[in-house]
Amino acid sequence: MSTGCAFGGDLTLALRDVEKHYGELRVLEGVTARFEPLRAHVLMGPSGAGKTTLLRLLAGLERPDAGEVARGSGVRLGMTFQEDRLCENLTATANIRLPRPRLSGEALERFLAREREAMAACGLPIDARPVRELSGGQRRRVAILRCVLAEANTLLFDEPLKGMDEKTVELVMGFVAPLVAERTVLWTTHDERDLRFFNDPILWRVEGGRVCTC
């Protein structure tokens, strides 16, 4: 299933001598890292080590206290947070379409068909219920699909499978993995089993203020 993403332009994503502190807490200290475009990068480390902060810096949601975050002009970001961050009064389908507000006519019809296919593949109901009435696992799947169906070539996932049972994980990733295979992916997790969903992923360790490849 095509996502309609454009991969042209500068897809650089990097940190250069980045420091990030929260008061006395020094989360990242002099971090330099370059994330190879159009590859999967899996970031592991203990809770509180800075994985979420790293993604937020790359997304421009946080500013470094020192150093530089480099994001190429061709980078088009999509992100799944640890919290679902859905619009509670909208349906699942409306939430998934939020990153694509300008679609109309035949393009909209094609996207709606793709969206229905995605929801069915991930075991989501296609109805008029607002997402506030969905279960926690269903809401998580809506958030993931909103990200992977966005017109983005760089996807940031912050522990996206957290709280899902193994059967649901297999169902969702059976659909999602092929869609992210040709995009830049940064995926944080505590579970090494997530590595199996990616072809030749680059494994990173985030701990003690440092970020390094394993």
C-alpha positions as CSV (number, residue, x, y, z in Angstrom):
1,M,0.0,0.0,0.0
2,S,1.6,3.3,-1.1
3,T,1.8,6.1,1.4
4,G,2.4,8.9,-1.1
5,C,5.5,10.1,0.7
6,A,8.2,12.1,-1.1
7,F,11.8,11.2,-0.3
8,G,13.5,14.1,-2.1
9,G,15.7,16.7,-0.5
10,D,18.0,16.8,2.4
11,L,16.9,14.1,5.0
12,T,19.6,14.9,7.5
13,L,18.7,14.2,11.2
14,A,21.5,14.8,13.6
15,L,22.6,16.1,17.0
16,R,25.9,18.0,17.4
17,D,27.3,18.4,20.9
18,V,23.8,18.6,22.3
19,E,23.2,19.2,26.0
20,K,19.8,19.1,27.7
21,H,19.1,19.8,31.4
22,Y,16.0,20.1,33.5
23,G,17.2,22.0,36.5
24,E,19.8,19.8,38.3
25,L,19.0,16.8,36.1
26,R,21.4,16.5,33.2
27,V,19.6,14.3,30.6
28,L,21.9,14.7,27.6
29,E,25.6,15.7,27.8
30,G,27.6,16.6,24.7
31,V,25.7,14.2,22.5
32,T,26.7,13.9,18.8
33,A,24.8,11.4,16.7
34,R,23.7,11.2,13.1
35,F,20.8,9.1,12.1
36,E,21.2,7.6,8.6
37,P,18.3,8.5,6.3
38,L,15.8,5.9,5.2
39,R,16.9,3.4,7.9
40,A,15.3,2.1,11.1
41,H,17.0,3.2,14.3
42,V,15.9,1.5,17.5
43,L,16.8,3.4,20.7
44,M,17.0,1.5,24.0
45,G,17.8,2.5,27.5
46,P,16.3,2.7,31.0
47,S,13.3,4.9,31.9
48,G,14.4,8.5,32.4
49,A,17.6,8.1,30.3
50,G,16.5,10.6,27.7
51,K,15.0,8.7,24.9
52,T,11.8,10.8,24.8
53,T,13.9,14.0,25.2
54,L,16.0,12.9,22.2
55,L,12.9,12.5,20.0
56,R,11.4,15.8,21.2
57,L,14.6,17.6,20.3
58,L,14.7,16.1,16.9
59,A,11.0,17.0,16.4
60,G,11.7,20.6,17.4
61,L,9.4,20.3,20.5
62,E,12.4,21.0,22.8
63,R,15.4,23.2,22.4
64,P,18.9,22.1,23.4
65,D,20.6,24.0,26.2
66,A,23.8,23.8,24.1
67,G,24.8,22.4,20.8
68,E,22.8,22.0,17.6
69,V,19.9,19.9,16.2
70,A,20.2,19.5,12.5
71,R,17.1,18.7,10.5
72,G,17.3,18.7,6.7
73,S,15.0,20.8,4.5
74,G,13.5,17.6,3.1
75,V,12.5,16.1,6.4
76,R,8.8,15.7,6.9
77,L,8.0,14.4,10.3
78,G,5.3,12.2,11.8
79,M,5.3,11.3,15.5
80,T,3.6,8.9,17.9
81,F,3.9,10.0,21.5
82,Q,3.7,7.8,24.7
83,E,0.4,9.5,25.3
84,D,-2.1,9.0,22.5
85,R,-2.8,12.7,22.0
86,L,-6.1,12.2,20.1
87,C,-8.9,14.6,19.6
88,E,-11.4,13.1,22.0
89,N,-14.6,14.2,20.3
90,L,-13.6,13.0,16.8
91,T,-14.0,9.5,15.3
92,A,-11.0,7.3,14.8
93,T,-11.1,8.0,11.0
94,A,-11.2,11.7,11.6
95,N,-8.2,11.5,13.9
96,I,-6.2,9.5,11.4
97,R,-6.9,12.1,8.7
98,L,-5.7,15.1,10.8
99,P,-2.3,15.3,9.2
100,R,-3.9,15.4,5.7
101,P,-6.4,18.3,6.0
102,R,-6.2,19.5,2.4
103,L,-7.3,16.2,0.7
104,S,-10.3,16.5,-1.5
105,G,-12.0,14.8,-4.4
106,E,-10.4,11.7,-5.8
107,A,-7.3,12.0,-3.5
108,L,-9.6,12.1,-0.5
109,E,-11.5,9.0,-1.7
110,R,-8.2,7.1,-2.2
111,F,-7.1,8.0,1.2
112,L,-10.4,7.0,2.8
113,A,-10.1,3.6,1.2
114,R,-6.5,3.2,2.4
115,E,-7.6,4.3,5.9
116,R,-10.4,1.7,6.0
117,E,-8.0,-1.0,4.9
118,A,-5.5,0.1,7.6
119,M,-8.1,0.1,10.3
120,A,-9.5,-3.3,9.3
121,A,-5.9,-4.8,9.2
122,C,-5.2,-3.5,12.7
123,G,-8.5,-4.8,14.2
124,L,-10.1,-1.3,14.6
125,P,-13.9,-0.7,14.3
126,I,-14.9,1.6,11.6
127,D,-17.9,3.5,13.0
128,A,-19.1,6.9,14.2
129,R,-18.0,6.6,17.9
130,P,-15.7,9.3,19.2
131,V,-12.3,8.0,20.2
132,R,-13.0,8.7,23.9
133,E,-15.3,5.6,23.8
134,L,-12.6,3.3,22.5
135,S,-10.4,1.1,24.7
136,G,-6.9,2.0,25.5
137,G,-5.4,-0.5,23.0
138,Q,-7.7,0.8,20.3
139,R,-6.7,4.4,20.9
140,R,-3.1,3.4,20.7
141,R,-3.6,1.8,17.3
142,V,-5.4,5.0,16.1
143,A,-2.4,7.1,17.1
144,I,0.0,4.7,15.3
145,L,-2.0,4.8,12.1
146,R,-2.3,8.5,12.2
147,C,1.5,8.6,12.2
148,V,2.2,6.0,9.5
149,L,-0.5,7.2,7.1
150,A,0.8,10.8,7.4
151,E,2.6,12.2,4.4
152,A,5.9,12.0,6.2
153,N,9.3,10.5,5.3
154,T,10.7,10.5,8.9
155,L,8.7,8.8,11.7
156,L,9.4,9.1,15.4
157,F,7.8,6.5,17.7
158,D,8.0,6.8,21.5
159,E,7.4,3.3,22.9
160,P,4.4,2.9,20.5
161,L,3.6,-0.8,21.5
162,K,3.6,-0.2,25.2
163,G,0.7,-1.9,26.9
164,M,-0.3,-4.0,23.9
165,D,-0.7,-7.7,24.3
166,E,1.5,-9.9,22.0
167,K,-1.4,-10.9,19.7
168,T,-2.2,-7.2,19.0
169,V,1.4,-6.3,18.6
170,E,1.8,-9.0,15.9
171,L,-1.4,-7.8,14.2
172,V,-0.4,-4.1,14.1
173,M,3.2,-4.6,13.1
174,G,2.2,-7.1,10.4
175,F,0.6,-4.1,8.7
176,V,2.8,-1.2,9.9
177,A,6.3,-2.7,9.3
178,P,6.1,-2.7,5.5
179,L,4.8,0.9,5.5
180,V,7.8,2.2,7.4
181,A,10.4,0.0,5.7
182,E,11.5,2.8,3.2
183,R,11.4,5.7,5.6
184,T,13.6,7.1,8.3
185,V,12.4,5.6,11.6
186,L,13.4,6.3,15.2
187,W,11.8,3.8,17.5
188,T,12.3,3.9,21.3
189,T,11.5,0.8,23.3
190,H,12.5,-1.3,26.4
191,D,11.8,-4.6,24.5
192,E,14.6,-6.0,22.3
193,R,11.9,-8.2,20.6
194,D,10.9,-5.0,18.7
195,L,14.0,-5.4,16.6
196,R,12.5,-8.3,14.7
197,F,10.0,-5.9,13.0
198,F,12.8,-4.1,11.1
199,N,15.2,-5.1,8.4
200,D,18.8,-4.5,9.6
201,P,18.0,-1.8,12.2
202,I,20.7,0.3,13.8
203,L,20.6,-0.1,17.5
204,W,21.4,2.8,19.8
205,R,21.9,2.9,23.6
206,V,20.7,6.0,25.5
207,E,22.0,6.1,29.0
208,G,24.1,8.2,31.4
209,G,23.6,11.3,29.3
210,R,25.2,9.6,26.2
211,V,23.8,8.2,23.0
212,C,25.9,5.7,21.1
213,T,25.5,2.8,18.6
214,C,25.7,-0.7,20.0
